[in-house]
Amino acid sequence: MSTGSPGARRFAQGSVIVASPWRRACIVGGMPLIRDLPADLKDVPFTTATARKRGIGRGVLAGKRCRQVFRGVWVSADVELTFRLLLQAARLALPRDVVVSHTSAMRLYGLEPRTGRHPHLEFSTTRTTVTRHVGIVLHRRQRRISTIEIEGLPVTGPERTFVDCAGRLSFVELVQLGDLLIHTGRTTLDALTAYALDRHLHGVRRARRAVTYVRENVESPMETVIRLLLVFARLPEPRRNVVLLDDDGRFLGRGDLVLDRWKVLIEYDGWHHERSSAQRQQDIRRRERIEAAGWVVIVITSTDLTRPQEIAWRVHRALTARGYAGRPPRMSIMWQRWFA
């Protein structure tokens, strides 16, 4: 019988043995090669090492059933590559102590970056490891990282995430993050302020300034944008999500951004308002009641946000008609950068 080259097939007692570390490991371990993914691996990422232990043939990984997410990490080709799944896959390619941090933690807390911004997955570790995986940024920390769990993933705490993002987000986005963390109950304004004042971390000075504009009772990131748009244009700051009553104390509704002194209400209508006829009808009836009680209602849509100067002037005109004697809007260079 000819033995041939080391990589050639050999026949012994009717068995076929391939001189490949992959196949040898499977056969020596007593596990036959399988041609498809097991059910428990069809919706989660797994490593090459796991595939070998489970007897998954190399042809399965290289074929149409699988896709490689990172070097040595695979998922079923039928699985949607969600942000959470990408984070799970990345953790398999990184040191065991990594935690989701910076803008990736921000996304798990619920604030999505602007389109095309912050495309990398960000993690932190106490090890000296340097990652070469494309699409992953690994930050080194000197001390143990305090974490919470979100969707089964270890994530930097809300206060630390706020400070970490200070050097990566625009000023307005950073305030949006602070407003959101408070609204969702992840932290309080006092806790966020105290953390920024007590720590000496990279970006903390910017975080200290931003936290002075963070507010309670802000229910959407767009409310933050409109509020800051007015404040930095030197107009009065509105109150957030206020219960409105008529002169007899009867309930009229809740207002997004309220300038009580001049009875001016500013409302943001997102896409769900514009596309839901039931919600639209409910909003119209509610606004009719509020206007009948003497309020001026200014409705702002996503299209209006493409012309932010006009928003400031609309609010100023409404205020002036109600006796406001302050200066007209002033759009500084920074205002233009943040909003225009």
C-alpha positions in Angstrom: 0.0 0.0 0.0 1.4 3.4 -1.0 1.6 5.9 1.8 2.0 8.9 -0.5 2.6 12.4 0.8 1.8 13.4 4.4 -1.4 15.1 3.3 -2.6 12.2 1.1 -5.4 9.9 2.0 -4.6 6.6 3.7 -6.7 3.6 4.0 -6.6 1.4 7.1 -9.3 -1.1 8.1 -11.8 0.5 5.8 -11.5 3.9 7.5 -10.4 7.1 5.7 -8.0 9.4 7.7 -7.1 12.8 6.4 -3.8 14.2 7.7 -5.3 17.5 8.8 -5.1 18.8 12.4 -8.8 19.7 12.1 -10.1 16.4 11.0 -7.6 14.4 13.1 -8.8 16.2 16.2 -12.4 15.3 15.5 -11.7 11.6 14.7 -9.2 11.0 17.5 -11.7 12.5 19.9 -14.2 10.0 18.8 -16.5 12.6 17.2 -17.5 12.3 13.6 -17.5 15.4 11.3 -20.9 16.9 10.8 -22.1 18.7 7.8 -24.4 21.3 9.3 -24.5 23.6 12.3 -26.1 22.3 15.5 -29.4 24.0 16.5 -27.8 25.7 19.5 -25.2 27.4 17.3 -27.5 28.7 14.6 -28.4 32.0 16.3 -25.2 32.8 18.3 -21.6 33.5 17.4 -19.0 30.8 18.0 -15.3 30.4 17.7 -13.2 28.1 15.5 -12.2 26.2 18.6 -15.8 25.6 19.5 -16.5 24.4 15.9 -13.6 21.9 16.2 -14.8 20.5 19.5 -18.3 20.1 18.1 -17.1 18.3 15.1 -18.2 20.9 12.6 -16.3 20.3 9.4 -14.1 23.0 8.0 -16.1 22.9 4.8 -19.2 24.0 6.7 -17.4 27.1 7.9 -16.0 27.9 4.5 -19.3 27.2 2.8 -22.6 29.1 2.4 -23.9 28.1 5.8 -21.5 30.4 7.8 -20.0 33.8 7.7 -16.9 35.0 9.4 -17.5 38.0 11.6 -14.1 38.5 13.1 -10.9 36.4 12.8 -11.8 33.1 14.3 -15.4 34.0 15.1 -18.3 32.7 13.0 -22.1 33.0 12.8 -24.8 31.3 10.7 -25.3 33.0 7.4 -29.0 33.1 8.2 -28.6 35.2 11.3 -29.1 39.0 11.1 -26.0 40.8 12.1 -27.6 43.1 14.8 -25.5 45.4 16.9 -25.9 43.1 20.0 -24.8 40.1 18.0 -21.7 41.9 16.7 -20.8 42.8 20.3 -21.2 39.2 21.3 -19.0 38.1 18.5 -16.4 40.6 19.2 -16.2 39.5 22.9 -15.2 36.0 21.7 -12.3 37.5 19.8 -11.1 39.6 22.7 -9.7 39.1 26.3 -12.2 37.6 28.7 -12.4 40.7 30.9 -13.5 43.1 28.1 -16.6 45.2 28.8 -18.6 47.3 26.3 -17.7 50.9 26.7 -17.7 54.4 25.1 -20.0 54.9 22.2 -20.9 51.2 22.0 -22.1 51.4 25.7 -24.0 54.6 24.7 -25.9 52.6 22.0 -26.8 49.9 24.5 -28.2 52.6 26.8 -30.4 53.7 24.0 -28.8 56.7 22.2 -28.0 56.0 18.5 -25.2 58.0 16.9 -25.7 60.1 13.8 -25.6 58.2 10.6 -22.0 57.2 9.8 -20.7 58.3 13.1 -18.8 56.0 15.5 -18.9 52.8 13.3 -16.4 50.9 15.5 -17.2 48.6 18.3 -15.6 49.9 21.5 -14.5 47.8 24.5 -12.3 48.3 27.6 -9.9 45.9 29.3 -7.3 46.0 32.1 -4.9 43.9 30.0 -2.2 45.1 27.7 -3.7 43.3 24.7 -3.7 45.2 21.4 -6.4 44.1 19.0 -5.9 43.9 15.3 -9.5 43.0 14.5 -10.9 45.4 12.0 -13.8 47.4 13.3 -12.9 47.0 17.0 -11.3 49.6 19.3 -9.9 48.3 22.5 -9.2 50.8 25.4 -6.9 49.9 28.3 -7.9 50.8 31.8 -5.5 51.0 34.8 -8.0 49.7 37.4 -10.9 47.3 37.6 -13.8 48.3 35.5 -17.2 48.7 37.3 -20.0 47.3 35.1 -23.7 46.7 34.8 -25.4 44.1 32.6 -27.5 45.1 29.6 -29.0 42.5 27.3 -26.6 39.9 28.7 -23.5 42.1 28.1 -21.1 43.7 30.6 -21.3 47.5 30.1 -19.5 50.4 31.8 -21.8 52.2 34.3 -23.9 55.1 33.1 -21.8 57.8 34.8 -18.5 56.4 33.4 -20.0 56.0 30.0 -21.1 59.7 30.1 -17.5 60.8 30.8 -15.9 58.3 28.4 -18.1 59.7 25.6 -17.3 63.3 26.3 -14.3 63.2 24.0 -16.2 61.4 21.2 -19.6 63.1 21.0 -20.6 66.6 20.0 -21.6 68.8 23.0 -25.3 68.4 22.1 -25.0 64.7 21.7 -23.3 64.5 25.1 -26.2 66.4 26.8 -28.6 64.1 24.9 -26.9 61.1 26.5 -27.1 62.6 30.0 -30.8 63.4 29.5 -31.5 59.9 28.3 -29.6 58.2 31.2 -31.7 60.1 33.7 -35.0 59.6 31.8 -34.5 55.8 31.6 -33.6 55.7 35.3 -30.0 54.6 34.8 -28.7 57.4 37.0 -29.8 60.7 38.6 -28.8 64.2 37.9 -27.1 64.5 41.3 -25.2 61.2 40.7 -24.1 62.2 37.2 -23.0 65.6 38.4 -21.1 64.2 41.4 -19.3 61.7 39.3 -18.1 64.3 36.8 -16.9 66.6 39.6 -15.2 63.9 41.6 -13.3 62.0 38.9 -10.1 63.0 37.1 -10.5 61.1 33.8 -9.9 61.9 30.2 -12.8 64.1 28.9 -14.1 64.9 32.4 -13.8 68.7 31.9 -16.1 68.6 28.9 -18.4 66.3 30.8 -18.5 68.8 33.7 -19.6 71.5 31.4 -22.2 69.4 29.6 -23.8 68.1 32.8 -24.8 71.7 33.7 -27.1 71.5 30.7 -28.5 68.0 31.5 -32.1 68.1 32.7 -34.7 65.8 34.2 -38.0 65.1 32.6 -36.7 65.0 29.0 -38.4 62.2 27.2 -36.7 62.1 23.8 -33.3 63.1 22.3 -35.1 65.5 19.9 -36.5 67.4 22.8 -32.9 67.9 24.0 -31.8 69.2 20.6 -34.7 71.7 20.4 -34.2 72.9 23.9 -30.5 73.5 23.4 -31.1 75.0 20.0 -33.1 77.7 21.8 -30.9 78.1 24.8 -27.7 78.6 22.8 -29.5 81.0 20.5 -30.0 83.1 23.7 -33.7 82.5 24.0 -35.5 81.5 27.3 -35.1 77.9 28.3 -38.4 76.0 28.3 -39.6 73.6 30.9 -39.9 69.9 30.0 -43.0 67.8 29.7 -45.2 69.9 31.9 -48.9 69.2 32.7 -51.0 72.0 31.2 -54.2 73.2 33.0 -56.8 75.7 31.9 -57.9 78.6 34.0 -60.4 76.4 35.9 -57.7 73.8 36.7 -58.9 71.3 34.1 -56.4 69.1 32.4 -55.4 70.1 28.9 -52.5 67.8 28.2 -48.8 67.5 28.6 -46.5 69.8 26.7 -43.0 68.8 25.5 -41.3 72.2 25.9 -43.2 74.9 27.7 -42.6 78.6 28.1 -45.2 79.3 30.8 -44.7 83.0 31.2 -45.7 83.6 27.6 -48.0 80.6 27.2 -46.0 79.2 24.3 -45.8 75.5 23.8 -43.2 73.8 21.5 -43.9 70.2 20.4 -41.8 67.8 18.4 -43.6 65.4 16.1 -41.5 62.4 15.2 -42.0 59.9 12.4 -44.6 57.8 14.4 -46.8 60.9 14.7 -46.5 61.6 11.0 -47.3 58.0 10.0 -50.0 57.1 12.5 -53.4 58.5 11.7 -54.8 57.6 15.1 -52.0 59.4 16.8 -52.3 62.4 14.5 -56.0 62.7 15.2 -55.4 62.5 19.0 -52.7 65.2 18.7 -54.9 67.5 16.7 -57.8 67.4 19.2 -55.4 67.9 22.1 -53.7 70.9 20.5 -57.1 72.4 19.7 -57.9 72.3 23.4 -54.6 73.9 24.3 -54.9 76.6 21.7 -58.5 77.3 22.9 -57.1 77.9 26.4 -54.9 80.7 25.0 -51.7 78.9 24.2 -49.6 79.3 21.1 -48.5 75.9 19.8 -45.4 75.5 17.6 -45.1 72.1 16.0 -41.6 71.0 14.9 -41.0 68.1 12.6 -37.9 66.3 11.5 -37.9 68.4 8.3 -37.9 71.6 10.3 -34.7 70.4 12.0 -32.9 70.8 8.6 -33.6 74.6 9.0 -32.7 75.2 12.7 -32.4 79.0 12.3 -36.1 79.1 11.3 -37.1 77.2 14.4 -35.4 79.8 16.7 -37.0 82.6 14.8 -40.5 81.0 14.9 -40.2 80.7 18.7 -38.9 84.3 19.0 -41.8 85.6 16.9 -44.3 83.8 19.1 -42.6 85.1 22.3 -42.5 88.7 21.0 -46.3 88.5 20.2 -46.8 87.6 23.8 -44.8 90.5 25.2 -41.3 89.0 25.3 -38.8 91.9 25.2 -35.5 90.0 25.1 -32.9 90.0 22.3 -33.5 88.2 19.0 -31.8 84.9 18.4 -28.1 84.9 18.0 -26.4 82.1 16.2 -22.7 81.8 17.1 -20.1 79.9 15.3 -20.5 77.0 17.8 -24.3 77.2 17.3 -23.8 76.8 13.6 -21.5 73.8 14.1 -23.8 72.0 16.5 -27.1 72.6 14.8 -26.7 73.7 11.2 
